[in-house]
Amino acid sequence: MPIYEYVCDDCGERYERIVFNQKTTVTCPKCSSAKHTLQLSVFAAPSNGGKASGGSSSGSGPMSGSGGGCCGGGCGCN
């Protein structure tokens, strides 16, 4: 069940809704308007103490100093 973020086109209210299926009607909690714009949202990921998964915080890994890779080089995706 995804949680979507919306902004009301009529009053500007920002709100979130759990959408069970495509037939779910979403309305603004402030003005009850069904006119809204779906917003891009960031998601939260669990923290592992500040170290990248599979990487090294000391800067001695194979990708250290390069800043390269699709995501900075610390996750082992290359």
SULSULSUL-V568241 format. One record per residue. RES is the residue in one letter. PHI is phi in radians with two decimals (999 if undefined). PSI is psi in whole degrees, 0 to 359 (none if undefined). Layout:
{{RES,PHI,PSI} {RES,PHI,PSI}}
//
This chain:
{{M,999,105} {P,-1.34,149} {I,-1.82,123} {Y,-1.86,148} {E,-1.86,136} {Y,-2.26,160} {V,-2.24,131} {C,-1.23,131} {D,-1.27,338} {D,-1.55,314} {C,-2.01,350} {G,1.49,2} {E,-1.10,137} {R,-1.77,135} {Y,-2.69,165} {E,-2.11,149} {R,-2.50,143} {I,-1.46,127} {V,-1.93,114} {F,-1.36,324} {N,-2.76,177} {Q,-1.21,344} {K,-1.52,358} {T,-1.16,126} {T,-1.51,126} {V,-1.91,125} {T,-2.24,155} {C,-1.21,133} {P,-1.25,341} {K,-1.57,313} {C,-2.09,358} {S,1.17,16} {S,-1.30,146} {A,-1.67,3} {K,-1.56,116} {H,-2.63,165} {T,-2.09,130} {L,-1.27,132} {Q,-1.77,149} {L,-1.31,139} {S,-2.29,157} {V,-1.68,153} {F,-1.97,158} {A,-1.66,137} {A,-2.09,146} {P,-1.10,143} {S,-1.59,146} {N,-2.09,38} {G,1.47,18} {G,1.61,354} {K,-1.69,138} {A,-1.19,145} {S,-1.06,123} {G,1.33,1} {G,-1.87,188} {S,-2.25,135} {S,-1.47,354} {S,-1.47,348} {G,1.42,19} {S,-1.84,6} {G,-1.30,173} {P,-1.13,337} {M,-1.79,5} {S,-1.13,139} {G,1.46,342} {S,-1.48,329} {G,1.10,12} {G,-1.59,193} {G,1.48,166} {C,-1.19,337} {C,-2.39,28} {G,1.76,350} {G,1.56,354} {G,-1.60,354} {C,-1.76,354} {G,1.38,21} {C,-1.38,351} {N,-1.62,none}}
//
